[in-house]
Amino acid sequence: MSFRRLLCASALFAVALKANFVSGQDPEDSTTTTAEGVEGGDVASASSLIGSKRTTYVVVGGGTAGLAVATRLSEDPTNIIYVLEAGADGFNNPNIANLSGPSIQALPGSSVDWNYTSLPLQYAAGQTIAMTRGRVLGGSSAVNGALFTRPNRIDLDLWQTAFGAIGWTWNTISAAIKKAEKFSTTPGLPSIPSYHGQSGPICDTQRPLVGEVWNKGVIPAVVACGGKESQDQNGGDPSGIWYAPKAMFQNSTRSYSANSYYLPNAGRSNLHVLTTSTVSRILWSSKKQGGKVVATGVEYINGSTGNKVTLSADRVVLSGGVFGTPQVLELSGVGNPKIMNPLGISTVVDLPAVGENLMEQPTARYIAALAPGLTNSGLQLTLNFETPRTLFTPSEWIIARNLLNTAPPGLSKSAHNALKLMFDSDAVIIEFMGFPNPSNLVFLPILMHPMSRGYSHIVSADARVAPAFDLALLESPFDLYILTKALARARRFAAQSSLTPFLASAPPSADGGAVPAGELAPGASITTDAQLQQFIKQNVGVAYHPLGTAALGSVVDSTLKVKGTSNVFVVDGSIIPIEPSAHPSSIIYGIGEMAATILNSPFSLLSADDTNDSITADDQ
């Protein structure tokens, strides 16, 4: 058995941390530390190999992409990598490893969650959203639902054609995802292995099929309504219903960046991970390089002592995620002066796009009770992706397309044009997520490509104070219309003859109207589009896929370098310029893989994108 196969045979949670892993400890117990000072004795043996050619990286955030890029960079012994993670390591938390429903539900609001809460939603009954984000080694890959999917081909090609991100296309990003992935087929379930990677760190596979609710009830119902079955949704056309894979080992425990990228390589003498270390700001040189500011390192807060520690670096890589990355940039003087200056933060780079373009996929919910004696606990999860032509009648398509013409505030011209291109090409726009629930059948319609745009900005110069963010859910009438029609379609699924035998008897209707058997939500009293819209506004949820606050083209260039800087890069989901028709963790792993390749290129290549470094009015 190969070493890689051995790793995929267990969750690795029993693996002891190596000497290079430090929890809550200042390097050399010093409050001001150079790269040489941080190295200490465990790097001394590598010094003779590294010599004067070494490059020191500080990776801010040990999350999905952060540990991926750090581990890949450490494959080159001329690189020295320090990862600063605000959370603990989490390796003794059984709810991280366990992918059962109760364990996943135990993670939000716990010590491994940042416990972010949105501002009240102006267009969704003033409710707030508790936004779970991983505050633990592995970041959100440690606390998410672990789905591993890819989007429409056009979604990724538009990064280059619509947003000017040279080299970022379906072909390049898909290849990077394959490099991150080790897919295992599941007997009895369809898949196309060539769509997947076979030897990457992240193991993924489909759950074995149990019971008949899905294969004899749900899938035939979808087909009866004009949908289709998919053999595999990862080849650039995700349309259809399929048994989606999860990032998990063969023993059904979670495979994520901490136990699959980092732990197998924790013994490398040039890879250092410091937990409970919150970065408070980037440090800058007094001199510029080519008219751009130069980072000399970072300052962070030791979680055990409260001391502020400085760490020198040749390059700073921000991997703090959609909320953490713009927070660090603004705390460091990179962003909108109108936000930073009133907090006593001087402007280093005037870059108002930082923290803007916040996107999130809104959801509605359809729930029906299962017939007595049936259980849906632990069964396979299906995803049904549908295009506009499948979702809408011809007249509904025209209404939706007209709504798409009006851009809400915060939506850039580039993003607006991209959304039109995706819609007109009949790319997947809605996902019906069907997932296990012990006594109910749950369809979760998720809008893949919302028009609404929010923001995330600091409200304090203290790094320990959470940023304020507005998801702006349902601000665009287009978004509300799509979810309304999707919820009505979920109701049609439940009314099909293949599915009704699996559902409880229909509840009484207050107005005598008919609803599918067993419907619990929206409920028998909600029958018109206006009532469905009001239900959605009062109960809107999210897919927990926030993206875009340091987007390609507006905040970073094609090499992921922050505009106006010479050596600060962003490597996480905040660079994604438009929501993809997928659960984005696979793409974020791909970003980590591509970033490592870019950063290991000659430095001249990292400066070759200077023509894309200007800030246009559309970026703002």
C-alpha positions as CSV (number, residue, x, y, z in Angstrom):
1,M,0.0,0.0,0.0
2,S,1.4,3.4,-1.0
3,F,1.8,6.2,1.6
4,R,-0.9,8.2,-0.1
5,R,-3.3,5.3,0.1
6,L,-2.4,4.8,3.7
7,L,-3.3,8.4,4.4
8,C,-6.7,8.0,2.7
9,A,-7.4,4.9,4.9
10,S,-7.9,6.9,8.0
11,A,-8.7,10.4,9.2
12,L,-5.2,10.9,10.7
13,F,-6.6,12.5,13.8
14,A,-4.3,10.3,15.9
15,V,-1.2,11.7,14.3
16,A,0.9,13.6,16.7
17,L,1.9,17.2,15.9
18,K,5.5,17.6,14.9
19,A,8.0,20.0,16.5
20,N,7.3,22.7,13.9
21,F,3.7,23.1,15.1
22,V,3.4,25.7,17.9
23,S,0.2,26.5,19.8
24,G,0.0,29.9,21.4
25,Q,3.8,30.4,21.6
26,D,5.7,33.4,20.4
27,P,8.7,32.5,18.3
28,E,11.8,32.7,20.5
29,D,9.4,34.3,23.1
30,S,10.3,37.6,21.6
31,T,8.0,40.6,20.9
32,T,10.0,41.6,17.8
33,T,11.2,38.8,15.6
34,T,13.0,38.6,12.3
35,A,12.7,35.7,10.0
36,E,16.0,34.3,11.2
37,G,14.9,34.7,14.8
38,V,11.7,32.7,14.2
39,E,13.5,29.9,12.5
40,G,15.1,28.6,15.7
41,G,16.9,25.4,16.1
42,D,14.5,23.2,14.1
43,V,15.3,25.2,10.9
44,A,19.0,25.5,11.5
45,S,19.7,22.2,9.8
46,A,18.0,23.5,6.6
47,S,20.0,26.8,6.6
48,S,22.9,25.3,4.8
49,L,20.6,24.2,2.0
50,I,18.7,27.4,1.8
51,G,21.5,29.9,2.0
52,S,20.9,33.4,0.6
53,K,18.4,32.2,-2.0
54,R,15.6,31.5,0.4
55,T,12.2,33.3,0.3
56,T,10.3,33.7,3.5
57,Y,6.5,33.6,3.4
58,V,4.0,34.5,6.0
59,V,0.6,33.0,5.3
60,V,-2.1,34.8,7.2
61,G,-4.8,32.1,7.9
62,G,-4.4,28.4,8.1
63,G,-7.7,27.6,6.3
64,T,-8.7,25.8,3.1
65,A,-6.4,27.6,0.7
66,G,-3.9,28.8,3.3
67,L,-2.7,25.3,4.2
68,A,-2.9,24.2,0.6
69,V,-0.6,27.0,-0.6
70,A,1.7,26.8,2.4
71,T,2.2,23.0,2.1
72,R,2.9,23.3,-1.6
73,L,5.3,26.1,-1.2
74,S,7.2,24.1,1.4
75,E,7.9,21.5,-1.2
76,D,10.7,23.8,-2.3
77,P,13.4,23.8,0.4
78,T,14.4,27.4,-0.6
79,N,11.1,28.6,0.8
80,I,10.5,29.2,4.5
81,I,6.8,29.3,5.4
82,Y,5.1,30.5,8.5
83,V,1.3,30.0,8.9
84,L,-0.5,32.2,11.4
85,E,-3.9,30.8,12.4
86,A,-6.2,32.7,14.8
87,G,-7.9,29.5,16.0
88,A,-6.7,26.4,17.7
89,D,-5.6,23.2,15.9
90,G,-8.9,21.4,16.5
91,F,-7.5,17.9,16.1
92,N,-9.1,16.7,19.3
93,N,-12.6,17.9,18.3
94,P,-14.6,14.8,17.3
95,N,-17.3,16.9,15.6
96,I,-14.8,18.0,12.9
97,A,-13.9,14.5,11.9
98,N,-17.5,13.2,12.0
99,L,-19.6,14.1,9.0
100,S,-22.9,12.9,10.5
101,G,-25.7,15.5,10.7
102,P,-25.5,16.0,14.5
103,S,-21.8,16.5,14.4
104,I,-21.9,19.1,11.6
105,Q,-24.8,20.9,13.4
106,A,-22.7,21.1,16.6
107,L,-20.0,23.1,14.9
108,P,-21.8,26.5,14.4
109,G,-21.6,28.7,17.4
110,S,-18.8,26.6,19.0
111,S,-15.2,27.4,19.8
112,V,-14.2,26.6,16.2
113,D,-16.6,29.1,14.7
114,W,-15.9,32.8,14.3
115,N,-19.5,33.4,15.3
116,Y,-20.1,36.1,12.8
117,T,-23.6,37.7,12.5
118,S,-24.7,39.8,9.6
119,L,-26.3,43.2,9.7
120,P,-30.1,43.1,9.5
121,L,-31.3,42.2,6.0
122,Q,-33.2,45.2,4.7
123,Y,-34.9,43.2,2.0
124,A,-35.5,40.0,4.0
125,A,-37.7,41.1,6.9
126,G,-34.8,42.6,8.9
127,Q,-33.5,39.2,10.0
128,T,-29.9,38.5,10.6
129,I,-27.8,35.6,9.5
130,A,-25.4,33.7,11.7
131,M,-22.5,33.1,9.3
132,T,-20.5,30.1,10.3
133,R,-16.8,30.4,9.3
134,G,-14.1,28.1,10.6
135,R,-11.9,29.6,13.3
136,V,-9.6,26.6,13.6
137,L,-6.7,25.0,11.6
138,G,-8.3,24.1,8.3
139,G,-10.7,27.0,8.4
140,S,-14.1,26.5,6.9
141,S,-13.0,23.2,5.3
142,A,-13.1,21.9,9.0
143,V,-16.7,23.0,9.6
144,N,-18.5,22.9,6.2
145,G,-20.7,20.2,4.7
146,A,-17.7,18.8,2.8
147,L,-19.3,18.7,-0.6
148,F,-16.8,18.6,-3.4
149,T,-18.3,19.8,-6.7
150,R,-17.4,21.9,-9.8
151,P,-19.4,24.6,-11.6
152,N,-20.4,25.4,-15.2
153,R,-17.4,25.7,-17.5
154,I,-18.5,29.3,-18.4
155,D,-18.4,30.3,-14.7
156,L,-14.7,29.9,-14.6
157,D,-13.9,31.0,-18.2
158,L,-15.5,34.3,-17.3
159,W,-12.8,35.0,-14.7
160,Q,-10.5,35.7,-17.7
161,T,-12.9,37.0,-20.3
162,A,-15.1,39.2,-18.2
163,F,-12.8,40.1,-15.3
164,G,-9.4,40.2,-17.0
165,A,-7.8,37.4,-14.9
166,I,-5.3,36.2,-17.4
167,G,-4.7,32.4,-17.1
168,W,-7.7,31.8,-14.9
169,T,-10.0,29.6,-16.9
170,W,-12.0,26.3,-16.6
171,N,-9.0,24.4,-18.0
172,T,-6.4,25.8,-15.6
173,I,-8.6,25.9,-12.5
174,S,-10.1,22.4,-13.2
175,A,-6.6,21.0,-13.6
176,A,-5.6,22.6,-10.2
177,I,-8.6,21.1,-8.5
178,K,-7.6,17.7,-9.9
179,K,-4.2,18.2,-8.4
180,A,-5.9,18.7,-5.0
181,E,-8.2,15.7,-5.3
182,K,-8.1,11.9,-4.8
183,F,-11.5,10.6,-5.9
184,S,-12.7,7.1,-5.1
185,T,-15.6,5.5,-7.0
186,T,-18.5,4.0,-5.0
187,P,-20.0,0.7,-6.3
188,G,-23.4,1.1,-7.7
189,L,-23.3,4.8,-8.1
190,P,-22.5,6.6,-11.4
191,S,-19.4,8.7,-11.9
192,I,-16.8,9.5,-14.6
193,P,-13.3,9.1,-13.0
194,S,-11.6,11.1,-15.8
195,Y,-13.4,14.2,-14.4
196,H,-11.5,13.8,-11.1
197,G,-8.1,13.9,-9.7
198,Q,-6.7,10.5,-8.5
199,S,-3.6,11.3,-6.4
200,G,-4.2,14.6,-4.6
201,P,-4.3,15.3,-0.8
202,I,-8.1,15.7,-0.5
203,C,-9.9,12.4,-0.6
204,D,-13.5,12.5,-1.8
205,T,-16.1,9.9,-2.5
206,Q,-19.9,9.3,-2.7
207,R,-21.8,7.8,0.2
208,P,-23.1,4.3,-0.5
209,L,-26.7,4.2,-1.5
210,V,-29.1,3.2,1.3
211,G,-32.9,2.9,1.1
212,E,-35.2,3.9,-1.8
213,V,-36.3,7.4,-1.1
214,W,-33.8,8.9,-3.6
215,N,-33.4,6.4,-6.3
216,K,-37.1,5.4,-6.5
217,G,-38.7,8.5,-5.3
218,V,-36.8,11.7,-5.8
219,I,-34.8,11.1,-9.0
220,P,-37.9,9.8,-11.0
221,A,-39.8,12.8,-9.7
222,V,-37.2,15.2,-11.0
223,V,-37.1,13.5,-14.4
224,A,-40.9,13.5,-14.6
225,C,-40.8,17.3,-14.2
226,G,-38.4,17.7,-17.1
227,G,-35.1,17.3,-15.3
228,K,-32.5,14.7,-16.0
229,E,-30.1,12.4,-14.3
230,S,-26.4,13.1,-14.4
231,Q,-23.6,10.6,-14.6
232,D,-21.2,13.1,-13.1
233,Q,-21.5,16.8,-12.5
234,N,-17.8,17.6,-12.5
235,G,-17.1,17.9,-16.2
236,G,-18.1,21.5,-16.9
237,D,-21.9,20.8,-17.1
238,P,-23.3,20.1,-13.7
239,S,-26.9,20.1,-14.8
240,G,-29.0,17.1,-13.7
241,I,-29.4,15.2,-10.4
242,W,-26.5,13.1,-9.1
243,Y,-25.2,11.6,-5.9
244,A,-22.6,14.2,-4.9
245,P,-19.3,13.3,-3.4
246,K,-18.0,14.6,-0.1
247,A,-14.4,15.3,1.0
248,M,-14.0,12.3,3.2
249,F,-11.9,9.3,3.7
250,Q,-13.0,5.7,3.0
251,N,-14.1,5.5,6.7
252,S,-16.5,8.4,6.1
253,T,-14.5,10.9,8.2
254,R,-13.7,14.4,7.0
255,S,-10.7,15.0,4.7
256,Y,-9.7,18.7,4.9
257,S,-6.8,21.0,4.5
258,A,-5.4,20.4,8.1
259,N,-5.3,16.6,8.1
260,S,-4.8,16.1,4.3
261,Y,-2.4,18.9,3.3
262,Y,-0.6,19.9,6.5
263,L,-0.4,16.9,8.8
264,P,1.3,14.5,6.4
265,N,4.0,17.2,5.9
266,A,4.2,18.7,9.3
267,G,7.7,17.4,9.8
268,R,9.2,19.6,7.1
269,S,11.8,21.9,8.7
270,N,10.7,24.8,6.5
271,L,7.0,24.7,7.4
272,H,5.9,26.3,10.6
273,V,2.3,26.7,11.9
274,L,1.4,28.9,14.8
275,T,-2.1,28.7,16.2
276,T,-4.0,31.1,18.4
277,S,-2.2,33.9,16.5
278,T,-4.4,36.7,15.2
279,V,-2.7,39.0,12.7
280,S,-3.4,42.6,13.5
281,R,-1.7,44.3,10.5
282,I,0.8,44.2,7.7
283,L,4.1,46.1,8.3
284,W,5.3,48.3,5.5
285,S,8.7,49.6,4.4
286,S,9.3,53.3,4.3
287,K,10.5,52.9,0.7
288,K,8.5,51.9,-2.3
289,Q,9.4,49.6,-5.1
290,G,8.4,50.7,-8.6
291,G,5.9,53.1,-7.0
292,K,4.3,50.3,-4.9
293,V,4.4,49.8,-1.2
294,V,6.5,46.9,0.1
295,A,5.5,44.7,3.0
296,T,8.2,43.8,5.5
297,G,6.2,41.4,7.6
298,V,3.2,41.3,9.9
299,E,2.2,42.0,13.4
300,Y,0.1,39.5,15.3
301,I,-1.4,39.0,18.7
302,N,-0.4,35.9,20.7
303,G,-3.6,34.4,22.0
304,S,-2.0,33.0,25.1
305,T,-0.1,36.1,26.3
306,G,-1.8,39.0,24.5
307,N,1.6,40.2,23.3
308,K,2.0,41.8,19.9
309,V,4.7,40.0,17.9
310,T,6.3,41.1,14.6
311,L,7.3,38.6,12.0
312,S,9.5,39.5,9.0
313,A,8.7,38.2,5.6
314,D,9.7,38.6,1.9
315,R,6.1,38.0,0.9
316,V,2.8,38.1,2.7
317,V,0.0,35.8,1.7
318,L,-3.5,36.7,3.0
319,S,-5.7,33.6,3.4
320,G,-8.1,34.9,6.0
321,G,-11.2,34.3,3.9
322,V,-14.0,36.6,2.7
323,F,-14.2,38.4,6.0
324,G,-10.7,38.1,7.4
325,T,-8.7,39.1,4.3
326,P,-10.4,42.5,3.8
327,Q,-10.2,43.1,7.5
328,V,-6.4,42.6,7.6
329,L,-6.0,44.8,4.5
330,E,-8.1,47.7,6.0
331,L,-6.3,47.4,9.3
332,S,-3.1,47.8,7.3
333,G,-4.2,50.9,5.5
334,V,-5.2,49.2,2.2
335,G,-8.8,50.0,1.3
336,N,-11.2,52.9,1.3
337,P,-9.9,56.0,3.2
338,K,-13.5,56.9,4.2
339,I,-13.6,53.7,6.2
340,M,-10.1,53.5,7.5
341,N,-9.2,57.1,8.4
342,P,-12.1,57.7,10.9
343,L,-10.7,54.7,12.8
344,G,-7.2,56.3,13.0
345,I,-5.8,54.2,10.2
346,S,-3.6,56.0,7.7
347,T,-4.1,55.2,4.1
348,V,-1.3,53.2,2.6
349,V,-3.0,52.2,-0.6
350,D,-6.3,53.8,-1.7
351,L,-8.2,50.8,-2.9
352,P,-12.0,51.2,-2.3
353,A,-12.9,47.8,-3.8
354,V,-11.5,46.1,-0.7
355,G,-14.4,44.6,1.2
356,E,-17.0,45.3,-1.6
357,N,-18.6,42.8,-3.9
358,L,-19.6,40.5,-1.0
359,M,-21.7,37.7,-2.5
360,E,-23.7,34.9,-0.9
361,Q,-26.1,32.3,-2.4
362,P,-29.6,32.7,-0.9
363,T,-31.7,29.7,-0.2
364,A,-35.4,28.9,0.3
365,R,-36.6,25.6,1.9
366,Y,-39.1,22.9,1.1
367,I,-39.8,20.3,3.7
368,A,-42.1,17.3,3.6
369,A,-42.7,14.7,6.3
370,L,-41.8,11.1,5.4
371,A,-44.4,8.4,5.7
372,P,-44.5,6.6,9.0
373,G,-41.8,4.0,9.4
374,L,-39.4,5.6,6.9
375,T,-36.2,7.3,7.9
376,N,-33.8,9.5,5.9
377,S,-31.0,9.4,8.5
378,G,-27.5,8.9,7.0
379,L,-28.7,8.4,3.5
380,Q,-26.9,9.7,0.3
381,L,-27.1,13.4,-0.5
382,T,-28.2,14.4,-4.0
383,L,-27.7,17.7,-5.8
384,N,-30.1,18.6,-8.7
385,F,-28.7,21.5,-10.8
386,E,-31.1,23.1,-13.3
387,T,-30.7,25.7,-16.0
388,P,-33.1,28.6,-16.7
389,R,-34.7,26.8,-19.7
390,T,-35.5,23.8,-17.4
391,L,-36.6,25.9,-14.4
392,F,-38.9,28.3,-16.2
393,T,-41.7,28.3,-18.6
394,P,-41.1,30.4,-21.7
395,S,-43.0,33.3,-20.3
396,E,-41.3,33.0,-16.9
397,W,-37.9,33.0,-18.7
398,I,-38.7,36.4,-20.4
399,I,-39.7,37.9,-17.0
400,A,-36.5,36.7,-15.4
401,R,-34.4,37.9,-18.3
402,N,-36.0,41.4,-18.1
403,L,-35.3,41.5,-14.3
404,L,-31.7,40.6,-15.0
405,N,-31.3,43.8,-17.0
406,T,-31.5,46.0,-13.9
407,A,-28.3,46.0,-11.8
408,P,-28.6,46.5,-8.1
409,P,-26.2,48.8,-6.2
410,G,-22.8,47.3,-5.8
411,L,-22.9,45.1,-8.9
412,S,-20.1,46.1,-11.2
413,K,-20.5,46.3,-15.0
414,S,-18.2,43.4,-15.5
415,A,-20.2,41.2,-13.1
416,H,-23.5,42.3,-14.6
417,N,-22.3,41.4,-18.1
418,A,-21.0,38.0,-16.8
419,L,-24.4,37.2,-15.2
420,K,-26.2,38.0,-18.5
421,L,-23.8,35.7,-20.4
422,M,-24.3,32.8,-18.0
423,F,-28.1,33.2,-18.2
424,D,-28.2,33.5,-22.0
425,S,-26.0,30.5,-22.4
426,D,-28.4,28.5,-20.3
427,A,-25.8,27.7,-17.7
428,V,-27.0,26.1,-14.4
429,I,-28.7,28.8,-12.2
430,I,-30.4,26.8,-9.4
431,E,-29.5,23.9,-7.2
432,F,-32.0,21.7,-5.4
433,M,-30.0,20.2,-2.5
434,G,-31.7,17.1,-1.1
435,F,-30.1,16.0,2.1
436,P,-30.6,13.6,4.9
437,N,-33.0,14.4,7.7
438,P,-34.2,11.6,10.0
439,S,-38.0,12.2,9.6
440,N,-38.3,14.6,6.6
441,L,-37.5,15.1,3.0
442,V,-35.7,18.4,2.5
443,F,-35.2,20.2,-0.8
444,L,-33.1,23.4,-0.4
445,P,-33.4,25.6,-3.5
446,I,-30.1,27.5,-3.8
447,L,-29.6,30.4,-6.2
448,M,-26.3,29.9,-7.8
449,H,-25.8,33.3,-9.4
450,P,-27.3,36.1,-7.3
451,M,-27.3,39.7,-8.5
452,S,-27.3,41.2,-5.0
453,R,-24.0,42.5,-3.6
454,G,-23.1,43.5,-0.1
455,Y,-19.9,44.4,1.7
456,S,-17.7,43.6,4.7
457,H,-15.7,46.4,6.5
458,I,-13.9,47.0,9.7
459,V,-15.6,49.0,12.5
460,S,-12.5,49.2,14.8
461,A,-8.8,49.4,14.5
462,D,-8.7,46.4,16.9
463,A,-8.1,43.1,15.0
464,R,-10.1,41.3,17.7
465,V,-13.3,43.2,16.8
466,A,-15.3,41.5,14.1
467,P,-16.0,43.4,10.9
468,A,-19.6,44.5,10.0
469,F,-21.0,42.9,6.9
470,D,-24.2,43.3,4.9
471,L,-25.2,40.3,2.7
472,A,-27.8,42.4,0.9
473,L,-29.8,39.2,0.3
474,L,-32.8,39.6,-2.1
475,E,-32.0,43.2,-2.8
476,S,-32.4,42.4,-6.5
477,P,-35.9,41.4,-7.6
478,F,-34.2,38.9,-9.9
479,D,-33.0,36.9,-7.0
480,L,-36.4,36.8,-5.3
481,Y,-38.1,35.8,-8.5
482,I,-35.7,32.9,-9.1
483,L,-36.1,31.5,-5.6
484,T,-39.9,31.9,-5.9
485,K,-40.1,29.8,-9.0
486,A,-37.6,27.3,-7.6
487,L,-39.7,26.8,-4.5
488,A,-42.8,26.2,-6.6
489,R,-40.8,23.7,-8.6
490,A,-39.7,21.8,-5.4
491,R,-43.4,21.6,-4.6
492,R,-44.0,20.0,-8.0
493,F,-41.3,17.4,-7.4
494,A,-43.0,16.4,-4.2
495,A,-46.4,16.0,-6.0
496,Q,-45.1,13.4,-8.4
497,S,-46.5,9.8,-8.2
498,S,-43.0,8.3,-7.7
499,L,-42.5,10.4,-4.5
500,T,-45.8,10.6,-2.8
501,P,-45.7,7.0,-1.5
502,F,-42.7,8.0,0.5
503,L,-44.4,11.0,2.1
504,A,-46.9,11.4,4.9
505,S,-50.5,12.1,4.2
506,A,-51.3,15.7,3.1
507,P,-52.1,18.0,5.9
508,P,-55.4,19.9,5.8
509,S,-55.4,23.1,3.8
510,A,-56.8,26.3,5.4
511,D,-58.3,27.5,2.2
512,G,-59.1,24.2,0.6
513,G,-56.2,24.3,-1.7
514,A,-54.1,21.3,-2.5
515,V,-50.5,20.9,-1.5
516,P,-48.3,17.8,-1.9
517,A,-48.4,15.0,0.6
518,G,-46.7,15.7,3.9
519,E,-45.7,19.3,3.1
520,L,-44.5,21.1,6.2
521,A,-42.9,24.2,4.6
522,P,-43.9,26.5,3.0
523,G,-47.2,25.0,4.2
524,A,-50.8,24.5,3.1
525,S,-51.8,28.1,3.6
526,I,-49.1,29.4,1.1
527,T,-50.2,28.9,-2.5
528,T,-49.7,32.1,-4.5
529,D,-46.5,33.6,-5.8
530,A,-47.0,36.6,-3.6
531,Q,-47.3,34.3,-0.5
532,L,-44.3,32.3,-1.6
533,Q,-42.3,35.5,-1.9
534,Q,-43.3,36.7,1.6
535,F,-42.4,33.2,2.9
536,I,-38.9,33.5,1.3
537,K,-38.3,37.0,2.7
538,Q,-39.2,35.8,6.2
539,N,-37.2,32.6,6.1
540,V,-34.4,33.2,3.6
541,G,-31.2,31.2,4.4
542,V,-27.8,31.0,2.9
543,A,-25.6,28.3,1.4
544,Y,-22.6,29.5,3.5
545,H,-20.7,30.3,0.4
546,P,-19.6,34.0,0.9
547,L,-17.1,35.1,-1.7
548,G,-15.7,38.1,-3.6
549,T,-14.4,40.8,-1.2
550,A,-10.9,40.9,-2.7
551,A,-11.9,40.0,-6.2
552,L,-9.7,39.3,-9.2
553,G,-9.6,42.4,-11.4
554,S,-10.6,44.9,-8.7
555,V,-8.4,44.1,-5.7
556,V,-5.9,41.6,-6.9
557,D,-4.3,41.1,-10.4
558,S,-3.9,37.8,-12.2
559,T,-0.9,36.9,-10.1
560,L,-3.1,37.4,-7.0
561,K,-1.0,40.4,-6.0
562,V,-2.9,43.2,-4.2
563,K,-3.0,46.3,-6.4
564,G,-0.6,49.0,-5.3
565,T,1.6,46.6,-3.4
566,S,4.7,44.7,-4.6
567,N,4.6,41.6,-2.4
568,V,1.2,41.1,-0.8
569,F,-1.0,38.3,-2.2
570,V,-4.5,37.0,-1.6
571,V,-5.1,33.3,-1.7
572,D,-8.6,32.4,-0.7
573,G,-12.3,32.5,-1.8
574,S,-12.3,36.3,-1.5
575,I,-10.6,36.5,-4.9
576,I,-13.5,34.8,-6.7
577,P,-15.2,37.5,-8.8
578,I,-18.6,35.9,-9.3
579,E,-20.5,33.1,-7.5
580,P,-20.0,29.7,-9.2
581,S,-22.6,27.1,-9.7
582,A,-21.0,24.9,-7.1
583,H,-20.1,24.4,-3.5
584,P,-16.8,26.4,-3.7
585,S,-14.4,24.5,-1.5
586,S,-13.0,22.5,-4.5
587,I,-12.4,25.8,-6.3
588,I,-10.7,27.3,-3.3
589,Y,-8.3,24.3,-3.1
590,G,-7.6,24.9,-6.7
591,I,-6.8,28.5,-6.0
592,G,-4.3,27.3,-3.4
593,E,-2.7,25.0,-5.9
594,M,-2.5,27.6,-8.6
595,A,-1.2,30.2,-6.2
596,A,1.7,28.0,-5.2
597,T,2.6,27.6,-8.9
598,I,2.5,31.3,-9.4
599,L,4.5,32.2,-6.3
600,N,7.1,29.7,-7.2
601,S,7.6,31.2,-10.6
602,P,10.4,33.7,-11.2
603,F,9.6,37.0,-9.5
604,S,9.7,38.7,-12.9
605,L,6.5,36.8,-13.8
606,L,4.9,38.1,-10.7
607,S,5.5,41.6,-11.9
608,A,4.4,40.9,-15.5
609,D,0.8,41.8,-14.7
610,D,1.5,45.4,-14.0
611,T,-0.7,46.5,-17.0
612,N,-3.6,45.0,-15.1
613,D,-2.8,47.0,-11.9
614,S,-4.8,50.1,-12.6
615,I,-7.9,50.8,-10.7
616,T,-10.9,51.7,-12.9
617,A,-14.2,53.2,-12.0
618,D,-15.9,49.9,-12.7
619,D,-13.7,48.2,-10.1
620,Q,-15.2,50.3,-7.4
